[in-house]
Amino acid sequence: MSGTGAPRMVLVRHGETAWSASGQHTGRTDIPLEPAGQAEAKALAPVLAGHDFAQVLTSPLRRASATAALAGFAERAVVCDDLLEWDYGDAEGRTTDDVRAERPGWTLFGDGVTGGETAADVGRRADRVIDAALGASGDTLCFAHGHLLRVLAARWVGLPPAGGRLFVLDAASVSVLGWEREVRVVAQWNGRDLPGR
C-alpha cells in the first residue's frame, strides 16, 4: 500500500526516567517513569487523542506501558515484545563515557555490546513491527524506547539497522513514519505534536 491512504507509524518514546536523564543505557532494566516523565506522558494525551489508530502497540517495559496508559491508551495498547529496548548486555546501566573508559571511541551502533543484542538483532525485531504496521487497516501507534525506535526509523526508510545512529530521539517525543507517493519517508521526527495527513 502506498500514497496518502497508506498506513503510517506514529512513534512515541517513553517519558523521562532516572537513567534516561543521567544518560545510562537502559535496556531490559524495568525502571519507572520519573515524575517529570509522568507529566510528559500526560501531556501526550491531547496530542494523540484526535487520531484514529488502527492498532496501538507498546513495549512490555513499564516506562513505555505507563507512557501509553498516561497518554490515554491503557485500554487499547497491546503488548509487543518486539518493541523491547535493545539488550545492552554488559553496557546495561552504564553511560557511554563509562564504557569508553575501557573501550576508547566506543559507540553502540558501531561497536555493539558484549552479552547483548547486535544491531542486526534489533533490526529483525523492528522489521517485524513494520510488517505488522503495513498489514494494518490504518495507522499504528507505538510506545517504545529510544534506540529501538531509531533502528525502526532506519529500517522504515531502507537503511541498515546501524543507520539508527542518524536519528536522535528525545523522551516523550512524537515521530511519524509515512509516505511520499510510494516511497517510505520520515514525515516528522522528534516532535511534540501530531500533524495530519
WOFENRA-V938459 format. One record per backbone hydrogen bond with DSSP energy under -1.0 kcal/mol. NH is the residue of the N-H (numbers start at 1). CO is the residue of the C=O. If there is no record, write none. Layout:
((NH:CO) (NH:CO))
This chain:
((3:181) (6:3) (9:177) (10:140) (11:175) (12:142) (13:173) (14:144) (21:17) (22:18) (23:19) (24:19) (25:94) (31:29) (34:16) (38:34) (39:35) (40:36) (41:37) (42:38) (43:39) (44:41) (45:42) (48:44) (49:45) (51:48) (54:139) (55:139) (57:141) (58:78) (59:143) (64:61) (65:61) (66:62) (68:64) (69:65) (70:66) (71:67) (72:69) (73:68) (77:73) (78:56) (80:58) (83:80) (84:81) (90:114) (91:88) (92:89) (93:25) (94:91) (99:95) (100:96) (101:97) (102:99) (103:99) (106:103) (111:107) (112:108) (117:87) (122:118) (123:119) (124:120) (125:121) (126:122) (127:123) (128:124) (129:125) (130:126) (131:127) (132:128) (133:129) (134:130) (135:131) (136:133) (140:8) (141:55) (142:10) (143:57) (144:12) (149:145) (150:146) (151:147) (152:148) (153:149) (154:150) (155:151) (156:152) (157:153) (158:155) (159:154) (163:160) (164:161) (165:162) (166:163) (167:164) (172:14) (173:170) (174:191) (175:11) (176:188) (177:9) (178:185) (180:183) (183:180) (185:178) (187:176) (188:176) (191:174))
